[in-house]
Amino acid sequence: MSLINYDIGVHVQALSLFEYGVSAKEIEKWIGVSVSSLKRWKRVLRQRGFDPQVSSYILAQYVTDVLRSGRPSALYDEAQKTIIKLLEKNSSTRQYSTAELAHKSGTSVSPNTVWRFIKKKGYRSVKHTVKPALTKEMKQKRLDFCLKYRNFDWRDVIWTDETSVVLGHRRGRVRVWRRPDERDNIHCIRRRWKGVKEFMFWGCFSYYKKGPCHIWKDETIAEKKAAIKDLEARNAVIEETNRRMWEITSGVQRIGLRNKPGTKPKWKHTKENGAFVRTKSSKGGIDWYRYQEVILKKKLLPFAKRHTLSYPNTIVQEDGASCHASDYNKPVFDLWQIKKLLWPGNSPDLNAIEPT
């Protein structure tokens, strides 16, 4: 006799109503327990010692499942403990098949017996839980960040981030439930379009306000030429100052080295000497220059400046992407008098914009 179709709470509720005189049809309507099940359970209650004349309280032991007749399990207590211990040993044993568990546990049982046993114990074969891979340095930075900002008022933060969007396609494996004859069912068909388009979407918001957003497009040839001219103009303004600084530092380094081998250093305006230089490769074609010109100057910093009028402690959050963390962006933030908060790497669980 089995009473495991419903949980114990439903058993007790349904049987209590039945014992108090509520009709079986009403109980079936309210709780969903069939009339035949109620009558069968009532017989079991009497068999297990329930007497409504003595007490109206239905104990849990009256409605829990009981032992059944049949073939005993081939797995005795020690064998069961051995299998569970092997299964939970480490990451590798968690991936064992039931045949490997049966063989390496030393028990003389079939893989099917092991499968039924571990399934009964609540184990299921599922995909790994995915989490960011963290080095010791990353963990330390996360810890330091949390300790530093544990009492911070996060309502003052403007959260920013980019995400990749795909049109005409869906990432990852998608499954549907269907019968063999439903291969061409409209609900079981996944349409594939030509000309799949992928782009980057940038957005920001705070606790109080929704900020601007931007859809990134590929940089055109005209935009690239304009960027080259702009950087040449910027470098022309600062090159003389950077050259003088280089001469001072280079001269100090060369003192006492005149008789040693090596060519005399020559001036070249490079990134290391303070020149504005664009990176050749960046995610989605978004480097510090495009981010600065399109997002910082035109959208994010104007929004942050307006935000400070109502909330003076406003601070802009950015992750550690190269276009965000570039030293070229610091003077722009300083010019707008906006504070910036760089987020520690691989910390999506801490960032409010990630779930969004």
WOGI-V656378 format. One record per backbone hydrogen bond with DSSP energy under -1.0 kcal/mol. CO is the residue of the C=O (numbers start at 1). NH is the residue of the N-H. E is the energy in kcal/mol with one decimal. If there is no record, write none. Layout:
<<CO;NH;E> <CO;NH;E>>
This chain:
<<7;11;-1.9> <8;12;-2.6> <9;13;-2.2> <10;14;-2.8> <11;15;-2.8> <12;16;-2.3> <13;17;-2.0> <14;18;-2.0> <15;19;-2.6> <16;20;-1.7> <17;22;-2.5> <18;21;-1.2> <23;27;-2.0> <24;28;-2.3> <25;29;-1.8> <26;30;-2.4> <27;31;-3.2> <34;38;-2.0> <35;39;-2.1> <36;40;-2.2> <37;41;-2.9> <38;42;-2.2> <39;43;-1.6> <40;44;-1.9> <41;45;-2.6> <42;46;-1.6> <43;47;-2.1> <44;48;-2.0> <45;50;-2.6> <46;49;-1.3> <51;54;-1.3> <51;55;-2.3> <59;62;-1.3> <60;63;-1.4> <60;64;-1.1> <76;80;-2.5> <77;81;-2.4> <78;82;-2.1> <79;83;-2.1> <80;84;-2.3> <81;85;-2.4> <82;86;-2.2> <83;87;-2.7> <84;88;-2.1> <86;89;-1.2> <90;94;-1.3> <92;95;-1.5> <93;96;-1.3> <97;101;-2.3> <98;102;-2.3> <99;103;-2.2> <100;104;-3.1> <101;105;-1.3> <107;109;-1.4> <110;114;-1.8> <111;115;-2.7> <112;116;-2.5> <113;117;-2.1> <114;118;-2.8> <115;119;-2.0> <116;120;-1.9> <117;121;-1.5> <118;123;-2.4> <119;122;-1.5> <135;139;-2.5> <136;140;-2.3> <137;141;-2.2> <138;142;-2.5> <139;143;-2.4> <140;144;-2.8> <141;145;-2.5> <142;146;-2.5> <143;147;-2.4> <144;148;-2.2> <145;149;-2.2> <149;152;-1.6> <152;154;-1.1> <153;156;-1.7> <154;157;-1.2> <156;315;-2.0> <158;317;-2.8> <159;205;-1.7> <161;203;-2.0> <163;201;-2.9> <165;199;-2.4> <167;197;-1.7> <179;182;-2.0> <182;185;-1.7> <185;188;-2.1> <197;167;-3.6> <199;165;-3.2> <200;216;-2.9> <201;163;-2.1> <202;214;-2.8> <203;161;-1.7> <204;211;-1.5> <205;159;-2.9> <209;206;-3.4> <214;202;-3.3> <220;224;-2.1> <221;225;-2.3> <222;226;-2.2> <223;227;-2.2> <224;228;-2.0> <225;229;-2.0> <226;230;-2.2> <227;231;-2.5> <228;232;-2.2> <229;233;-2.1> <230;234;-2.2> <231;235;-2.8> <232;236;-1.8> <233;237;-1.2> <234;238;-1.5> <235;239;-1.8> <238;242;-2.5> <239;243;-2.6> <240;244;-2.1> <241;245;-2.0> <242;246;-2.2> <243;247;-2.3> <244;248;-1.9> <245;249;-2.3> <246;250;-3.1> <247;251;-2.2> <248;252;-2.0> <249;253;-1.7> <250;254;-1.5> <254;257;-2.3> <257;260;-1.4> <268;270;-1.3> <270;275;-2.8> <271;274;-1.7> <282;285;-2.1> <283;286;-1.5> <287;291;-2.4> <288;292;-2.4> <289;293;-2.8> <290;294;-2.9> <291;295;-1.4> <291;296;-2.4> <292;297;-2.4> <295;299;-2.3> <295;300;-2.7> <296;301;-1.8> <299;303;-1.9> <300;304;-2.8> <301;305;-2.5> <302;306;-1.9> <303;307;-2.0> <304;308;-1.8> <307;311;-2.5> <311;314;-1.5> <315;158;-2.6> <316;341;-3.6> <318;343;-3.0> <321;324;-1.3> <321;325;-3.0> <326;329;-1.5> <329;333;-2.0> <330;334;-2.5> <331;335;-2.3> <332;336;-1.8> <333;338;-2.3> <339;316;-2.6> <341;318;-2.3> <347;350;-1.5>>
